[in-house]
Amino acid sequence: MLANIRNFVVRIPPLRRLIYVLVISAIPTTQIAPLSSNDLSRMATIQSLVEFHSPIIDHTAFIETIDKVFINGHFYSDKPPMPSIIGAAIYLPLHATGIRLHSGISVAYYLITFAIIKVLWILGIVAFYYALGYTDMDVEKRFLASLALGFGSLLFSWSTTFNNHALAASSLCIGFYFLLKARFDTKINLSLLIAGLFLSLAGTADFPTGIFYALFFLYVLRDARLRQGVAFYTLPLMVTVLPALALNFAIHQSIMPVQITRSYFEYPGSPWIGSSELSGMSANDAGFVLRYALLVFVGPRGFLLYNPLLAIALWGLVRTIRQKGTFYYEGIVVALGCSLIVLYYLLTTTNFGGWAYSIRWFVPMLPLLFFFLYPYFESYTPRRASAFWVLFCVSFAIAIVGAINPWCHATLSNVPFIANIRWLSAKLALLKHVAN
């Protein structure tokens, strides 16, 4: 029977098979309620924009969030506005039909998260599959690599809840595919337009990832063939950056992000008064950066430990750059962009991303890094296949546990994997008690 099932699955074309797996898994793995102050803050802005036509969150159902700022007598979310603007566009028709946002379990929260985060996750993995088509990988190996990104990395964990990191990751993935399409195919202007749209969307959703938009702008200028379409690459800024800047200006008469002004967090009763956990407020000294870096990558929340397949991807990235192969310039951009993002967080943060499953800030880098799995498949020997599947199985288990609650409770354990296991055990025990 198992052989018959396997033969049936194998007969399905890899791309269609991939889409089936993504869609089927997306439905039950979308959270049904906000799990942290982070997504409470975003839901507050979404609700306020639709129901009160204002970014002021004073009268929303999510005002209890601590992720907020106090400006001129009113509370606002401290989060980058673009995800909430997109969320409001989804919530508007839901609200009109009587599906309302509220605290706790919410159909509206589920639908907003699914429509934005999960749909972009599906589109991003499909774009990743297509991007690998410009390498020498056959369709079955592209299918495996796409599974690795979709289910064997923290991108899967963070695609379950409303957050800007997964949104940025998927957007970078789509934008990167269209950059390759512009480079290798004929419709340069249209491809650059779409690439610019998604790369700039990533930057407005998760500000540090804007470095990739800037570096790929230089990448476009370097290539004489692509340079002729550079205007199309910049045109989408009108619909991504300008709305974000406009909302920032409406809040505090400045285009600068509100989250970099400490005084906005210092309202009566604020948990942030005197806190060292606000990001981007000061620079760390060299000694702290070195100790912090070790923990960021291989500590209890270590990003490398929670993404084992990065061992192959980083090897592939280094190999691509050293050999100056077909994707040499893409490798340079990815390596430089990732290094700058990591350096930014090492210099300006101290708290590993708060109560989070591993280092959430680095999730947007995963699709670009995983593209460099392709050299590993150039000589896919039985030994390499065995190593890949071992790493994939471990990565899948880690990602699944992360999907339980990406905003894991640090009070349960300082090891996110263990914290989530304990959180799930407590929930199951409670359900068993209620059932009895």
Secondary structure, 3 states (H helix, E strand, C coil): CHHHHHHHHHHCCHHHHHHHHHHHHHCCCCCCCCCCHHHHHHHHHHHHHHHCCCCCCCCCCCCCCCCEEEECCEEEECCCCHHHHHHHHHHHHHHHCCCCCCCCCCHHHHHHHHHHHHHHHHHHHHHHHHHHHHCCCCHHHHHHHHHHHHHCCHHHHHCCCCCHHHHHHHHHHHHHHHHHHHHHCCCHHHHHHHHHHHHHHHHHHCHHHHHHHHHHHHHHHHCHHHHCCHHHHHCCHHHHHHHHHHHHHHHHCCCCCHHHCHHHHCCCCCCCCCCCCCCCCCCCCHHHHHHHHHHHHHCCCCCCCCCCCHHHHHHHHHHHHHHCCCCHHHHHHHHHHHHHHHHHHHHHCCCCCCCCCCCHHHHHHHHHHHHHHHHHHHHCCHHHHHHHHHHHHHHHHHHHHHHHCCCCCCCCCCCHHHHHHHHHHHHHHHHHHHHC
